[in-house]
Amino acid sequence: MNINFKLAGRQGSKGVLAQVLTVIAGVIALGVALMFSLVFFAVVAVAGLLLWLYLMWKTRALRKLMREQAARQMSGQSSDTQAPRPDSAGDVIEGEAVRVVDERNRLSE
């Protein structure tokens, strides 16, 4: 079995000028792709930075409160916003739940 991959109408190899132009076009295409990728990654980096700055700005009061509470705990003072400890006075409600089926309002099968 003989398979011939030569295309019809194409005799011989390309000329030197065609090969040089192909290489130049390839280099230009790679350069353009590199520029677009750099712009894309720069835009993503700036968007990420803006998102981080926005979150830091919006959570500044919470972070300040957490730093104050940590400082109070380290110095041994108690804060008003802490949850009560198990040994402190407080009402603990424990119980169990029972399901009551109302037969009068039950759908008939």
N, C-alpha and C positions, 0 to 999 in steps of 0.2 A: 504494500500500500504506500503510495507516494502522495504526500500532502504538500502543496505548494502555497506558501503564505504571501507570495509577492502579489501586490495589487496590480490590476490592469492599468496600463498607461504610465507606469512608473518604471522607468528604465534607469538603473545605476543609482548612485548615492547623491545626496544633496550637495550643492556647491558649498564652498568655503564661506561665502558671504551669507548664505542662508543659515549655516551653523552658527556663525558669529552673531547674527541678528537674533537667533533663538536663545543663545546664552544671555545676550543683553536684555532681552525681554524677560527672561526668567529672573535675572538679578533685580530688575526694576519691580517685578511683581513681588518678589520676596521683600524688597525694601518698603513697598507700599503696605504690605501685610504687617510688617514689623511696626510701622508708624501707627497703623490703626489699632494694633494690639496695645501699644504703649498708651495711646489716648484712652482706650477702653479701661485699662488697668488704673490709669490715673483718675478717671471718673469714678470708678468703683472705690478706690482708696479715699477720695474726697468725700464720697457719700457715706462711707463707713465712719470716717472721722466726724462728720456732721452728726450722724446718729449717736455716736459715743458722747459727743459734747452735749447733745440734747438730753440724753439720759442722765448725764452727770449734773446738768443744770436742774432738771426736774426732781432729782432725788437728793439735792443738797440738804434740805431740811431734815429728811429722814436720816441721812448719814451723820448730821450734827447731833441729832437726838441719840442715835446709837453710840456715838463716841462719848457723850455725856453719861449715858447709862453705864457704859463699860468703866468709865472713870469712877463713878459712884460705887460700883461693885468692887472695884479694886481697893477703894479707900474704906470699904466696910459700911457705907451708908446705904440705906434702903430707899428705893424710889416708890412713888405712888402708883406707877404704872406696872409694877411687877405683879405677877400672878401670886396668889397666896400660897404659902408652903403647906404641905400636907399636915404638919404638926400645928399649924395656926388655927385659931378659932374660926369656924365657918360651918355652914350647914351642908351636909352631904346627904343627898337624897338618893336612896337606892330602892329598887323595887323590881318587879317583874311584870310583864305584860301578858294579858290573856286575851285571846281572840274570841269574841262572842259572835256567833252566827245567828242572824235574825231570820228565822224560818218563814215568817210571814211575808217578807219582801224578797224572798228568793225567787229567781226565775224558774219556771217549771221546765223540766227536761223532756 
